[in-house]
């Protein structure tokens, strides 16, 4: 958002106004939607800091007050930046008034420490997603997100490039030593790490399977459909590879900015074709 733009609360959509009021009531966080005024306030704070230096307190108390003001200013800037980044993602039919107060308090207690722009985007997507559909993101997911560093987020984004939709989000990681995965830093150690931080379940031995009581199913990869025709009418087993998403992983997979890999669609077709399954592509 340009720093020389003055935002009028009355010009914001009703859901955004509701969200701002909800945050204020639940977490006691005040938001002034103008970068210009915030700069003026920052100058005022600087004057206050100067005044503090004239008060007869010990040097260590002065340093503590300076540190407190600086830290709290940074936290407030982080909170407002995440909030502003969420505005254009909030739908007109959003119902932020249905967000639980405890969720809001927990969200901003964790997000106030996030200063990286890319990580703030993830937090903004979670906030807007919860505003659009309350109860979409658990407090456990917020806790997990707060512990992710930039490397974790980038690794998980790469992992999400291999997710298909099979009635639910399902990563298809077959041979994790294959170049198609390794080119995106997805390998044994990466999968083990994603398992350890609670985003995926990794079974490097037997893997995971799904069973279908039908002879036809449809999978899709970023909108590209793949139709399966089994040879038997029921109890059909389909190998899902070595990983599944945890509940937290499924929630965060919806906010990372993953993109499809051109060759992976063909790779999956070849993999299942080798198992004797009849496949039909639909784009």
C-alpha positions in Angstrom: 0.0 0.0 0.0 1.5 3.3 -1.1 2.8 5.3 1.9 1.4 8.6 0.7 -2.2 7.3 0.5 -4.6 8.5 3.2 -7.3 5.9 3.9 -10.6 6.8 5.2 -12.3 4.1 7.4 -15.7 5.1 5.9 -14.4 4.2 2.5 -13.4 0.7 3.5 -15.9 -2.2 3.0 -18.2 -3.1 5.8 -16.4 -6.5 6.5 -13.0 -4.6 6.8 -14.6 -2.1 9.2 -16.1 -4.9 11.2 -12.7 -6.7 11.3 -10.9 -3.6 12.6 -13.5 -3.1 15.3 -13.4 -6.8 16.2 -9.7 -6.6 16.6 -9.9 -3.5 18.7 -12.5 -5.1 21.0 -10.9 -8.5 21.3 -7.2 -7.6 21.5 -7.2 -4.0 22.4 -5.3 -3.1 19.3 -6.0 0.3 17.8 -5.5 0.8 14.1 -5.2 4.2 12.4 -5.4 3.7 8.7 -3.0 6.3 7.5 0.7 6.0 7.0 1.0 9.8 7.0 -0.5 10.2 10.4 1.6 7.3 11.7 4.8 9.1 10.6 3.6 12.2 12.5 3.0 10.0 15.5 6.4 8.5 15.2 7.9 12.0 15.3 5.8 12.7 18.4 7.1 9.6 20.0 10.7 10.7 19.2 9.9 13.9 21.1 8.6 12.0 24.0 11.8 9.9 24.0 13.8 13.1 24.1 11.7 14.3 27.1 12.4 11.1 28.8 16.1 11.7 28.7 15.5 14.8 30.8 13.7 12.9 33.6 15.9 12.2 36.5 16.1 8.4 36.3 19.0 6.1 36.2 20.8 5.4 32.9 19.6 1.8 32.8 16.0 3.0 33.3 16.4 5.4 30.4 17.8 2.6 28.2 14.9 0.4 29.2 12.3 3.0 28.3 14.0 3.7 24.9 14.1 -0.1 24.2 10.4 -0.5 25.2 9.2 2.3 22.9 11.3 1.0 20.0 10.1 -2.6 20.4 6.4 -1.7 20.8 6.6 0.6 17.7 8.0 -2.3 15.6 5.3 -4.6 16.9 2.5 -2.1 16.1 4.0 -1.6 12.6 4.0 -5.3 12.0 0.4 -5.7 13.1 -0.8 -2.8 10.9 1.2 -4.1 7.9 -0.3 -7.5 8.2 -3.8 -6.0 8.6 -3.4 -3.8 5.6 -2.1 -6.7 3.5 -5.3 -8.6 4.3 -7.7 -5.9 3.1 -7.7 -6.8 -0.6 -8.3 -10.5 0.2 -11.4 -10.0 2.3 -14.6 -10.8 0.4 -17.7 -8.6 0.5 -19.7 -11.4 2.2 -17.0 -12.0 4.8 -18.2 -12.4 8.4 -15.2 -11.3 10.6 -17.7 -10.6 13.5 -17.9 -14.4 13.9 -14.2 -14.9 14.5 -13.6 -16.0 18.1 -12.0 -13.4 20.3 -9.5 -15.9 21.6 -8.4 -16.6 18.0 -7.8 -12.9 17.3 -5.8 -12.4 20.5 -3.7 -15.5 19.7 -3.2 -14.4 16.1 -1.9 -10.9 16.9 0.1 -12.1 19.9 2.1 -14.2 17.5 2.0 -12.1 14.3 3.3 -8.9 16.0 6.9 -10.3 15.8 6.7 -10.9 12.0 8.5 -8.2 10.0 9.5 -10.1 6.8 7.3 -9.0 3.9 6.8 -12.4 2.5 6.0 -13.9 5.8 3.5 -11.1 6.5 1.7 -12.0 3.3 1.2 -15.5 4.7 -0.2 -14.1 7.9 -2.4 -11.7 6.0 -3.9 -14.6 3.9 -4.7 -16.5 7.2 -6.4 -13.4 8.6 -8.4 -12.8 5.5 -9.2 -16.5 5.2 -10.5 -16.6 8.7 -12.5 -13.4 8.1 -14.1 -14.9 4.9 -14.8 -18.2 6.6 -14.5 -18.3 10.4 -13.1 -21.5 11.9 -11.0 -22.2 8.8 -7.7 -21.9 10.7 -7.0 -23.4 14.1 -5.0 -21.8 16.9 -2.6 -24.8 16.4 -2.0 -23.6 12.9 -1.3 -20.1 14.1 1.2 -21.6 16.6 2.9 -23.6 13.8 3.0 -20.6 11.5 4.7 -18.5 14.2 7.5 -21.1 14.4 8.1 -21.2 10.7 11.1 -19.3 9.4 11.5 -18.1 5.8 13.4 -21.3 4.8 10.5 -23.5 6.2 7.9 -21.5 4.3 9.9 -21.7 1.0 10.4 -25.4 1.5 6.7 -26.0 2.2 5.7 -23.9 -0.8 7.9 -26.1 -3.0 6.4 -29.2 -1.4 2.9 -27.9 -2.2 3.8 -27.8 -5.9 3.3 -31.6 -5.8 -0.2 -31.5 -4.2 -3.2 -33.0 -6.1 -6.9 -32.8 -5.3 -8.3 -36.2 -4.7 -11.5 -35.2 -2.9 -9.0 -33.6 -0.5 -5.5 -32.2 -0.8 -3.0 -35.0 -1.3 0.7 -34.7 -2.1 2.0 -37.3 -4.5 5.6 -38.0 -3.5 6.5 -41.4 -5.0 10.3 -41.7 -5.5 11.7 -38.8 -3.4 15.1 -39.5 -5.0 13.7 -38.6 -8.4 15.1 -35.5 -10.1 11.6 -34.0 -10.5 11.4 -33.6 -6.7 15.0 -32.9 -6.0 15.0 -30.0 -8.4 12.7 -28.2 -5.9 14.8 -29.3 -2.8 12.3 -32.0 -1.9 14.3 -35.0 -0.8 14.5 -37.4 2.2 15.9 -34.8 4.7 13.5 -32.1 3.5 10.5 -34.5 4.0 11.8 -35.5 7.4 12.1 -31.9 8.4 8.5 -31.0 7.2 7.3 -34.0 9.2 9.2 -32.8 12.3 7.6 -29.4 12.2 4.1 -30.8 11.9 3.2 -30.0 8.3 3.2 -33.5 6.8 3.3 -37.2 7.8 6.2 -38.9 6.2 6.4 -42.7 5.8 9.5 -43.6 4.0 8.9 -47.3 4.0 5.5 -48.5 2.9 3.9 -45.1 2.2 0.1 -44.4 2.1 -2.8 -45.8 0.1 -6.4 -45.0 -0.6 -9.2 -47.5 -1.4 -12.2 -46.7 -3.6 -15.4 -48.6 -3.8 -15.9 -47.5 -7.4 -14.3 -48.2 -10.7 -13.8 -44.5 -11.6 -12.4 -41.5 -9.8 -11.2 -38.1 -10.8 -8.0 -36.4 -9.6 -6.9 -32.8 -10.5 -3.7 -30.9 -10.5 -4.1 -27.1 -10.4 -7.3 -27.4 -12.4 -6.1 -30.1 -14.8 -8.2 -33.2 -14.4 -7.1 -36.8 -14.7 -9.8 -39.6 -14.9 -9.0 -43.0 -13.5 -10.6 -46.2 -14.8 -9.9 -49.3 -12.6 -10.1 -52.8 -13.8 -12.4 -54.0 -10.9 -15.7 -52.5 -9.8 -14.8 -52.0 -6.1 -12.1 -52.2 -3.4 -9.5 -50.5 -5.7 -6.2 -49.5 -4.0 -4.4 -46.5 -5.2 -0.8 -45.6 -4.0 -0.6 -42.1 -2.6 3.1 -42.0 -2.2 5.1 -41.5 1.0 3.4 -38.4 2.5 0.1 -36.9 3.6 -0.7 -33.5 4.9 -1.5 -32.9 8.6 -4.5 -30.8 9.4 -2.2 -27.8 9.9 -0.5 -28.6 6.7 -3.8 -28.6 4.8 -4.7 -25.2 6.2 -1.4 -23.7 5.4 -1.3 -25.2 1.9 -4.2 -23.0 1.1 -2.2 -19.8 1.8 1.2 -20.5 0.3 1.7 -19.3 -3.2 2.5 -22.6 -4.9 2.5 -23.0 -8.6 2.2 -26.1 -10.8 5.2 -27.9 -12.4 4.7 -28.6 -16.1 6.3 -32.0 -16.1 4.7 -33.3 -12.9 1.3 -33.9 -14.5 2.9 -36.2 -17.1 5.1 -37.8 -14.4 2.0 -38.8 -12.4 0.3 -40.1 -15.6 3.3 -42.3 -16.4 3.5 -43.5 -12.8 -0.1 -44.7 -12.6 -0.1 -46.0 -16.2 2.7 -48.3 -15.3 0.4 -49.8 -12.6 -2.1 -50.8 -15.3 -4.6 -48.1 -14.6 -6.5 -46.6 -17.6 -6.2 -42.8 -17.6 -7.9 -40.1 -19.5 -6.7 -36.5 -19.4 -9.0 -33.5 -19.2 -7.7 -29.9 -19.1 
